[in-house]
Structures are given as structure tokens and as C-alpha cells.
Amino acid sequence: MTDPLPNALEQRAASERQRLHHSVSELREHLDVQKTARSYIWRISAVVGLLALAVGYGIAGAFTE
């Protein structure tokens, strides 16, 4: 007679490993900087442009007064 408990535990462990593997894969996709930057390129460009404009205006104001 075989004990069903070790078999059930092995199946549960395999299921947990698969779930963890899937979670890590999702996390890697979510933290991919290049992919995220590509999806927000226009917003990033606008913020950097406005920041450059503000810094340029501040520097120019410091030299003209």
C-alpha cells in the first residue's frame, strides 16, 4: 500500500514552483526599463524638455540681471 501523502506533497511543491516561476517572469517584465521607457517615450520627452526649458530660463535669468 502506498502512502498518498508524499505524492500529494510533490504535486503541491511542483505547483508552487510553477507559480513562483510565473511570478518572477511577470516581475521581470514589469521591471524592464527599456520596455517601460518605450511605452512612455513621449511623456518622458515632454518632461525632459520642460525641465531643460526651466533650467535654461533660470540660468539665462542669472546672467541677465
PDB file with one MODEL, atoms N, CA, C and O in Angstrom:
MODEL        1
ATOM      1  N   MET A   1       0.841  -1.167   0.000  1.00  0.00           N
ATOM      2  CA  MET A   1       0.000   0.000   0.000  1.00  0.00           C
ATOM      3  C   MET A   1       0.897   1.245   0.000  1.00  0.00           C
ATOM      4  O   MET A   1       1.813   1.356   0.815  1.00  0.00           O
ATOM      5  N   THR A   2       0.635   2.144  -0.887  1.00  0.00           N
ATOM      6  CA  THR A   2       1.441   3.362  -0.968  1.00  0.00           C
ATOM      7  C   THR A   2       0.739   4.488  -0.245  1.00  0.00           C
ATOM      8  O   THR A   2      -0.489   4.572  -0.207  1.00  0.00           O
ATOM      9  N   ASP A   3       1.544   5.336   0.317  1.00  0.00           N
ATOM     10  CA  ASP A   3       1.014   6.476   1.059  1.00  0.00           C
ATOM     11  C   ASP A   3       0.738   7.620   0.086  1.00  0.00           C
ATOM     12  O   ASP A   3       1.665   8.043  -0.605  1.00  0.00           O
ATOM     13  N   PRO A   4      -0.483   8.141  -0.006  1.00  0.00           N
ATOM     14  CA  PRO A   4      -0.792   9.215  -0.962  1.00  0.00           C
ATOM     15  C   PRO A   4      -0.234  10.577  -0.534  1.00  0.00           C
ATOM     16  O   PRO A   4      -0.196  11.508  -1.339  1.00  0.00           O
ATOM     17  N   LEU A   5       0.193  10.698   0.706  1.00  0.00           N
ATOM     18  CA  LEU A   5       0.669  11.986   1.200  1.00  0.00           C
ATOM     19  C   LEU A   5       1.928  12.470   0.477  1.00  0.00           C
ATOM     20  O   LEU A   5       1.953  13.628   0.058  1.00  0.00           O
ATOM     21  N   PRO A   6       2.982  11.650   0.304  1.00  0.00           N
ATOM     22  CA  PRO A   6       4.160  12.146  -0.421  1.00  0.00           C
ATOM     23  C   PRO A   6       3.830  12.570  -1.852  1.00  0.00           C
ATOM     24  O   PRO A   6       4.360  13.567  -2.341  1.00  0.00           O
ATOM     25  N   ASN A   7       2.969  11.827  -2.516  1.00  0.00           N
ATOM     26  CA  ASN A   7       2.583  12.175  -3.879  1.00  0.00           C
ATOM     27  C   ASN A   7       1.854  13.517  -3.899  1.00  0.00           C
ATOM     28  O   ASN A   7       2.105  14.346  -4.773  1.00  0.00           O
ATOM     29  N   ALA A   8       0.973  13.729  -2.961  1.00  0.00           N
ATOM     30  CA  ALA A   8       0.234  14.995  -2.887  1.00  0.00           C
ATOM     31  C   ALA A   8       1.181  16.144  -2.572  1.00  0.00           C
ATOM     32  O   ALA A   8       1.037  17.241  -3.112  1.00  0.00           O
ATOM     33  N   LEU A   9       2.146  15.891  -1.701  1.00  0.00           N
ATOM     34  CA  LEU A   9       3.116  16.941  -1.373  1.00  0.00           C
ATOM     35  C   LEU A   9       4.002  17.283  -2.560  1.00  0.00           C
ATOM     36  O   LEU A   9       4.332  18.449  -2.776  1.00  0.00           O
ATOM     37  N   GLU A  10       4.389  16.272  -3.328  1.00  0.00           N
ATOM     38  CA  GLU A  10       5.187  16.516  -4.530  1.00  0.00           C
ATOM     39  C   GLU A  10       4.398  17.335  -5.544  1.00  0.00           C
ATOM     40  O   GLU A  10       4.939  18.247  -6.168  1.00  0.00           O
ATOM     41  N   GLN A  11       3.137  17.012  -5.705  1.00  0.00           N
ATOM     42  CA  GLN A  11       2.303  17.773  -6.642  1.00  0.00           C
ATOM     43  C   GLN A  11       2.137  19.215  -6.169  1.00  0.00           C
ATOM     44  O   GLN A  11       2.183  20.150  -6.969  1.00  0.00           O
ATOM     45  N   ARG A  12       1.946  19.383  -4.882  1.00  0.00           N
ATOM     46  CA  ARG A  12       1.795  20.732  -4.331  1.00  0.00           C
ATOM     47  C   ARG A  12       3.085  21.536  -4.499  1.00  0.00           C
ATOM     48  O   ARG A  12       3.045  22.719  -4.838  1.00  0.00           O
ATOM     49  N   ALA A  13       4.235  20.885  -4.258  1.00  0.00           N
ATOM     50  CA  ALA A  13       5.522  21.554  -4.424  1.00  0.00           C
ATOM     51  C   ALA A  13       5.739  21.946  -5.885  1.00  0.00           C
ATOM     52  O   ALA A  13       6.230  23.040  -6.166  1.00  0.00           O
ATOM     53  N   ALA A  14       5.382  21.076  -6.800  1.00  0.00           N
ATOM     54  CA  ALA A  14       5.522  21.387  -8.228  1.00  0.00           C
ATOM     55  C   ALA A  14       4.620  22.556  -8.609  1.00  0.00           C
ATOM     56  O   ALA A  14       5.012  23.424  -9.389  1.00  0.00           O
ATOM     57  N   SER A  15       3.431  22.572  -8.063  1.00  0.00           N
ATOM     58  CA  SER A  15       2.505  23.670  -8.336  1.00  0.00           C
ATOM     59  C   SER A  15       3.050  24.997  -7.792  1.00  0.00           C
ATOM     60  O   SER A  15       2.950  26.030  -8.453  1.00  0.00           O
ATOM     61  N   GLU A  16       3.616  24.963  -6.603  1.00  0.00           N
ATOM     62  CA  GLU A  16       4.189  26.172  -6.008  1.00  0.00           C
ATOM     63  C   GLU A  16       5.398  26.670  -6.811  1.00  0.00           C
ATOM     64  O   GLU A  16       5.565  27.872  -7.015  1.00  0.00           O
ATOM     65  N   ARG A  17       6.237  25.728  -7.263  1.00  0.00           N
ATOM     66  CA  ARG A  17       7.396  26.118  -8.091  1.00  0.00           C
ATOM     67  C   ARG A  17       6.940  26.788  -9.381  1.00  0.00           C
ATOM     68  O   ARG A  17       7.516  27.788  -9.809  1.00  0.00           O
ATOM     69  N   GLN A  18       5.906  26.231  -9.993  1.00  0.00           N
ATOM     70  CA  GLN A  18       5.377  26.806 -11.231  1.00  0.00           C
ATOM     71  C   GLN A  18       4.806  28.200 -10.971  1.00  0.00           C
ATOM     72  O   GLN A  18       5.013  29.113 -11.770  1.00  0.00           O
ATOM     73  N   ARG A  19       4.096  28.367  -9.869  1.00  0.00           N
ATOM     74  CA  ARG A  19       3.520  29.667  -9.522  1.00  0.00           C
ATOM     75  C   ARG A  19       4.611  30.698  -9.262  1.00  0.00           C
ATOM     76  O   ARG A  19       4.506  31.841  -9.707  1.00  0.00           O
ATOM     77  N   LEU A  20       5.663  30.298  -8.542  1.00  0.00           N
ATOM     78  CA  LEU A  20       6.773  31.204  -8.280  1.00  0.00           C
ATOM     79  C   LEU A  20       7.502  31.583  -9.563  1.00  0.00           C
ATOM     80  O   LEU A  20       7.877  32.740  -9.752  1.00  0.00           O
ATOM     81  N   HIS A  21       7.701  30.613 -10.438  1.00  0.00           N
ATOM     82  CA  HIS A  21       8.354  30.879 -11.718  1.00  0.00           C
ATOM     83  C   HIS A  21       7.550  31.897 -12.528  1.00  0.00           C
ATOM     84  O   HIS A  21       8.109  32.814 -13.129  1.00  0.00           O
ATOM     85  N   HIS A  22       6.237  31.718 -12.534  1.00  0.00           N
ATOM     86  CA  HIS A  22       5.366  32.636 -13.258  1.00  0.00           C
ATOM     87  C   HIS A  22       5.419  34.045 -12.640  1.00  0.00           C
ATOM     88  O   HIS A  22       5.443  35.042 -13.361  1.00  0.00           O
ATOM     89  N   SER A  23       5.436  34.115 -11.313  1.00  0.00           N
ATOM     90  CA  SER A  23       5.500  35.413 -10.635  1.00  0.00           C
ATOM     91  C   SER A  23       6.802  36.136 -10.936  1.00  0.00           C
ATOM     92  O   SER A  23       6.804  37.349 -11.147  1.00  0.00           O
ATOM     93  N   VAL A  24       7.910  35.404 -10.956  1.00  0.00           N
ATOM     94  CA  VAL A  24       9.206  36.008 -11.256  1.00  0.00           C
ATOM     95  C   VAL A  24       9.235  36.494 -12.699  1.00  0.00           C
ATOM     96  O   VAL A  24       9.775  37.564 -12.980  1.00  0.00           O
ATOM     97  N   SER A  25       8.668  35.731 -13.603  1.00  0.00           N
ATOM     98  CA  SER A  25       8.617  36.147 -15.010  1.00  0.00           C
ATOM     99  C   SER A  25       7.809  37.441 -15.170  1.00  0.00           C
ATOM    100  O   SER A  25       8.209  38.340 -15.909  1.00  0.00           O
ATOM    101  N   GLU A  26       6.678  37.527 -14.477  1.00  0.00           N
ATOM    102  CA  GLU A  26       5.862  38.746 -14.539  1.00  0.00           C
ATOM    103  C   GLU A  26       6.616  39.935 -13.947  1.00  0.00           C
ATOM    104  O   GLU A  26       6.545  41.043 -14.478  1.00  0.00           O
ATOM    105  N   LEU A  27       7.328  39.711 -12.863  1.00  0.00           N
ATOM    106  CA  LEU A  27       8.088  40.782 -12.229  1.00  0.00           C
ATOM    107  C   LEU A  27       9.192  41.285 -13.142  1.00  0.00           C
ATOM    108  O   LEU A  27       9.418  42.492 -13.232  1.00  0.00           O
ATOM    109  N   ARG A  28       9.882  40.380 -13.817  1.00  0.00           N
ATOM    110  CA  ARG A  28      10.933  40.793 -14.760  1.00  0.00           C
ATOM    111  C   ARG A  28      10.354  41.636 -15.897  1.00  0.00           C
ATOM    112  O   ARG A  28      10.943  42.639 -16.299  1.00  0.00           O
ATOM    113  N   GLU A  29       9.200  41.222 -16.408  1.00  0.00           N
ATOM    114  CA  GLU A  29       8.563  42.002 -17.474  1.00  0.00           C
ATOM    115  C   GLU A  29       8.166  43.382 -16.967  1.00  0.00           C
ATOM    116  O   GLU A  29       8.322  44.378 -17.673  1.00  0.00           O
ATOM    117  N   HIS A  30       7.658  43.436 -15.754  1.00  0.00           N
ATOM    118  CA  HIS A  30       7.201  44.700 -15.183  1.00  0.00           C
ATOM    119  C   HIS A  30       8.363  45.655 -14.911  1.00  0.00           C
ATOM    120  O   HIS A  30       8.195  46.871 -15.012  1.00  0.00           O
ATOM    121  N   LEU A  31       9.529  45.128 -14.570  1.00  0.00           N
ATOM    122  CA  LEU A  31      10.679  45.951 -14.229  1.00  0.00           C
ATOM    123  C   LEU A  31      11.617  46.200 -15.407  1.00  0.00           C
ATOM    124  O   LEU A  31      12.701  46.754 -15.221  1.00  0.00           O
ATOM    125  N   ASP A  32      11.223  45.805 -16.607  1.00  0.00           N
ATOM    126  CA  ASP A  32      12.049  46.026 -17.790  1.00  0.00           C
ATOM    127  C   ASP A  32      12.056  47.515 -18.129  1.00  0.00           C
ATOM    128  O   ASP A  32      11.053  48.059 -18.592  1.00  0.00           O
ATOM    129  N   VAL A  33      13.194  48.167 -17.896  1.00  0.00           N
ATOM    130  CA  VAL A  33      13.300  49.622 -18.048  1.00  0.00           C
ATOM    131  C   VAL A  33      13.144  50.039 -19.505  1.00  0.00           C
ATOM    132  O   VAL A  33      12.449  51.013 -19.795  1.00  0.00           O
ATOM    133  N   GLN A  34      13.774  49.323 -20.420  1.00  0.00           N
ATOM    134  CA  GLN A  34      13.698  49.696 -21.835  1.00  0.00           C
ATOM    135  C   GLN A  34      12.267  49.597 -22.365  1.00  0.00           C
ATOM    136  O   GLN A  34      11.812  50.471 -23.102  1.00  0.00           O
ATOM    137  N   LYS A  35      11.577  48.555 -21.997  1.00  0.00           N
ATOM    138  CA  LYS A  35      10.186  48.379 -22.457  1.00  0.00           C
ATOM    139  C   LYS A  35       9.302  49.479 -21.889  1.00  0.00           C
ATOM    140  O   LYS A  35       8.452  50.023 -22.596  1.00  0.00           O
ATOM    141  N   THR A  36       9.497  49.809 -20.616  1.00  0.00           N
ATOM    142  CA  THR A  36       8.717  50.859 -19.981  1.00  0.00           C
ATOM    143  C   THR A  36       9.034  52.215 -20.607  1.00  0.00           C
ATOM    144  O   THR A  36       8.126  53.007 -20.859  1.00  0.00           O
ATOM    145  N   ALA A  37      10.302  52.485 -20.857  1.00  0.00           N
ATOM    146  CA  ALA A  37      10.695  53.756 -21.462  1.00  0.00           C
ATOM    147  C   ALA A  37      10.097  53.905 -22.860  1.00  0.00           C
ATOM    148  O   ALA A  37       9.663  54.993 -23.239  1.00  0.00           O
ATOM    149  N   ARG A  38      10.074  52.819 -23.623  1.00  0.00           N
ATOM    150  CA  ARG A  38       9.479  52.887 -24.957  1.00  0.00           C
ATOM    151  C   ARG A  38       8.000  53.208 -24.907  1.00  0.00           C
ATOM    152  O   ARG A  38       7.491  53.928 -25.766  1.00  0.00           O
ATOM    153  N   SER A  39       7.313  52.689 -23.924  1.00  0.00           N
ATOM    154  CA  SER A  39       5.874  52.929 -23.863  1.00  0.00           C
ATOM    155  C   SER A  39       5.546  54.341 -23.378  1.00  0.00           C
ATOM    156  O   SER A  39       4.451  54.838 -23.640  1.00  0.00           O
ATOM    157  N   TYR A  40       6.463  54.986 -22.684  1.00  0.00           N
ATOM    158  CA  TYR A  40       6.240  56.338 -22.169  1.00  0.00           C
ATOM    159  C   TYR A  40       7.174  57.368 -22.793  1.00  0.00           C
ATOM    160  O   TYR A  40       7.426  58.405 -22.180  1.00  0.00           O
ATOM    161  N   ILE A  41       7.694  57.120 -23.987  1.00  0.00           N
ATOM    162  CA  ILE A  41       8.720  57.979 -24.593  1.00  0.00           C
ATOM    163  C   ILE A  41       8.241  59.412 -24.774  1.00  0.00           C
ATOM    164  O   ILE A  41       9.015  60.343 -24.551  1.00  0.00           O
ATOM    165  N   TRP A  42       7.002  59.618 -25.168  1.00  0.00           N
ATOM    166  CA  TRP A  42       6.523  60.982 -25.401  1.00  0.00           C
ATOM    167  C   TRP A  42       6.366  61.739 -24.087  1.00  0.00           C
ATOM    168  O   TRP A  42       6.677  62.928 -24.021  1.00  0.00           O
ATOM    169  N   ARG A  43       5.896  61.078 -23.059  1.00  0.00           N
ATOM    170  CA  ARG A  43       5.769  61.723 -21.753  1.00  0.00           C
ATOM    171  C   ARG A  43       7.144  62.065 -21.182  1.00  0.00           C
ATOM    172  O   ARG A  43       7.353  63.151 -20.642  1.00  0.00           O
ATOM    173  N   ILE A  44       8.073  61.126 -21.311  1.00  0.00           N
ATOM    174  CA  ILE A  44       9.431  61.366 -20.818  1.00  0.00           C
ATOM    175  C   ILE A  44      10.064  62.516 -21.583  1.00  0.00           C
ATOM    176  O   ILE A  44      10.714  63.371 -20.980  1.00  0.00           O
ATOM    177  N   SER A  45       9.888  62.555 -22.886  1.00  0.00           N
ATOM    178  CA  SER A  45      10.446  63.630 -23.710  1.00  0.00           C
ATOM    179  C   SER A  45       9.865  64.985 -23.318  1.00  0.00           C
ATOM    180  O   SER A  45      10.592  65.976 -23.250  1.00  0.00           O
ATOM    181  N   ALA A  46       8.570  65.033 -23.063  1.00  0.00           N
ATOM    182  CA  ALA A  46       7.930  66.288 -22.677  1.00  0.00           C
ATOM    183  C   ALA A  46       8.445  66.776 -21.327  1.00  0.00           C
ATOM    184  O   ALA A  46       8.707  67.968 -21.164  1.00  0.00           O
ATOM    185  N   VAL A  47       8.591  65.886 -20.370  1.00  0.00           N
ATOM    186  CA  VAL A  47       9.082  66.278 -19.050  1.00  0.00           C
ATOM    187  C   VAL A  47      10.523  66.760 -19.130  1.00  0.00           C
ATOM    188  O   VAL A  47      10.872  67.775 -18.528  1.00  0.00           O
ATOM    189  N   VAL A  48      11.360  66.042 -19.868  1.00  0.00           N
ATOM    190  CA  VAL A  48      12.757  66.446 -20.016  1.00  0.00           C
ATOM    191  C   VAL A  48      12.847  67.779 -20.750  1.00  0.00           C
ATOM    192  O   VAL A  48      13.671  68.621 -20.391  1.00  0.00           O
ATOM    193  N   GLY A  49      12.019  67.988 -21.769  1.00  0.00           N
ATOM    194  CA  GLY A  49      12.020  69.256 -22.487  1.00  0.00           C
ATOM    195  C   GLY A  49      11.609  70.420 -21.603  1.00  0.00           C
ATOM    196  O   GLY A  49      12.237  71.478 -21.635  1.00  0.00           O
ATOM    197  N   LEU A  50      10.560  70.233 -20.815  1.00  0.00           N
ATOM    198  CA  LEU A  50      10.130  71.299 -19.907  1.00  0.00           C
ATOM    199  C   LEU A  50      11.170  71.568 -18.823  1.00  0.00           C
ATOM    200  O   LEU A  50      11.391  72.717 -18.440  1.00  0.00           O
ATOM    201  N   LEU A  51      11.797  70.524 -18.340  1.00  0.00           N
ATOM    202  CA  LEU A  51      12.852  70.689 -17.345  1.00  0.00           C
ATOM    203  C   LEU A  51      14.041  71.446 -17.933  1.00  0.00           C
ATOM    204  O   LEU A  51      14.598  72.325 -17.276  1.00  0.00           O
ATOM    205  N   ALA A  52      14.429  71.120 -19.149  1.00  0.00           N
ATOM    206  CA  ALA A  52      15.528  71.826 -19.818  1.00  0.00           C
ATOM    207  C   ALA A  52      15.163  73.288 -20.054  1.00  0.00           C
ATOM    208  O   ALA A  52      16.009  74.168 -19.892  1.00  0.00           O
ATOM    209  N   LEU A  53      13.936  73.554 -20.429  1.00  0.00           N
ATOM    210  CA  LEU A  53      13.484  74.918 -20.641  1.00  0.00           C
ATOM    211  C   LEU A  53      13.545  75.719 -19.341  1.00  0.00           C
ATOM    212  O   LEU A  53      14.000  76.863 -19.333  1.00  0.00           O
ATOM    213  N   ALA A  54      13.091  75.125 -18.256  1.00  0.00           N
ATOM    214  CA  ALA A  54      13.112  75.810 -16.962  1.00  0.00           C
ATOM    215  C   ALA A  54      14.539  76.076 -16.495  1.00  0.00           C
ATOM    216  O   ALA A  54      14.841  77.165 -16.008  1.00  0.00           O
ATOM    217  N   VAL A  55      15.409  75.097 -16.640  1.00  0.00           N
ATOM    218  CA  VAL A  55      16.807  75.294 -16.234  1.00  0.00           C
ATOM    219  C   VAL A  55      17.468  76.341 -17.115  1.00  0.00           C
ATOM    220  O   VAL A  55      18.200  77.194 -16.613  1.00  0.00           O
ATOM    221  N   GLY A  56      17.227  76.292 -18.401  1.00  0.00           N
ATOM    222  CA  GLY A  56      17.794  77.295 -19.315  1.00  0.00           C
ATOM    223  C   GLY A  56      17.296  78.694 -18.992  1.00  0.00           C
ATOM    224  O   GLY A  56      18.069  79.651 -19.015  1.00  0.00           O
ATOM    225  N   TYR A  57      16.027  78.815 -18.694  1.00  0.00           N
ATOM    226  CA  TYR A  57      15.449  80.111 -18.331  1.00  0.00           C
ATOM    227  C   TYR A  57      16.073  80.628 -17.030  1.00  0.00           C
ATOM    228  O   TYR A  57      16.369  81.817 -16.912  1.00  0.00           O
ATOM    229  N   GLY A  58      16.270  79.744 -16.065  1.00  0.00           N
ATOM    230  CA  GLY A  58      16.893  80.133 -14.798  1.00  0.00           C
ATOM    231  C   GLY A  58      18.324  80.565 -14.956  1.00  0.00           C
ATOM    232  O   GLY A  58      18.749  81.555 -14.360  1.00  0.00           O
ATOM    233  N   ILE A  59      19.078  79.831 -15.756  1.00  0.00           N
ATOM    234  CA  ILE A  59      20.485  80.193 -15.989  1.00  0.00           C
ATOM    235  C   ILE A  59      20.565  81.509 -16.742  1.00  0.00           C
ATOM    236  O   ILE A  59      21.373  82.368 -16.389  1.00  0.00           O
ATOM    237  N   ALA A  60      19.751  81.687 -17.763  1.00  0.00           N
ATOM    238  CA  ALA A  60      19.746  82.941 -18.520  1.00  0.00           C
ATOM    239  C   ALA A  60      19.352  84.107 -17.629  1.00  0.00           C
ATOM    240  O   ALA A  60      19.919  85.192 -17.748  1.00  0.00           O
ATOM    241  N   GLY A  61      18.394  83.903 -16.742  1.00  0.00           N
ATOM    242  CA  GLY A  61      17.969  84.960 -15.814  1.00  0.00           C
ATOM    243  C   GLY A  61      19.081  85.339 -14.851  1.00  0.00           C
ATOM    244  O   GLY A  61      19.189  86.501 -14.461  1.00  0.00           O
ATOM    245  N   ALA A  62      19.908  84.378 -14.462  1.00  0.00           N
ATOM    246  CA  ALA A  62      21.004  84.672 -13.540  1.00  0.00           C
ATOM    247  C   ALA A  62      22.057  85.531 -14.200  1.00  0.00           C
ATOM    248  O   ALA A  62      22.699  86.327 -13.515  1.00  0.00           O
ATOM    249  N   PHE A  63      22.265  85.408 -15.502  1.00  0.00           N
ATOM    250  CA  PHE A  63      23.297  86.180 -16.200  1.00  0.00           C
ATOM    251  C   PHE A  63      22.800  87.509 -16.747  1.00  0.00           C
ATOM    252  O   PHE A  63      23.618  88.362 -17.091  1.00  0.00           O
ATOM    253  N   THR A  64      21.490  87.717 -16.839  1.00  0.00           N
ATOM    254  CA  THR A  64      20.986  88.959 -17.423  1.00  0.00           C
ATOM    255  C   THR A  64      20.617  89.996 -16.391  1.00  0.00           C
ATOM    256  O   THR A  64      20.378  91.145 -16.762  1.00  0.00           O
ATOM    257  N   GLU A  65      20.559  89.667 -15.148  1.00  0.00           N
ATOM    258  CA  GLU A  65      20.173  90.653 -14.144  1.00  0.00           C
ATOM    259  C   GLU A  65      21.350  91.324 -13.547  1.00  0.00           C
ATOM    260  O   GLU A  65      21.196  92.186 -12.681  1.00  0.00           O
TER     261      GLU A  65
ENDMDL
END
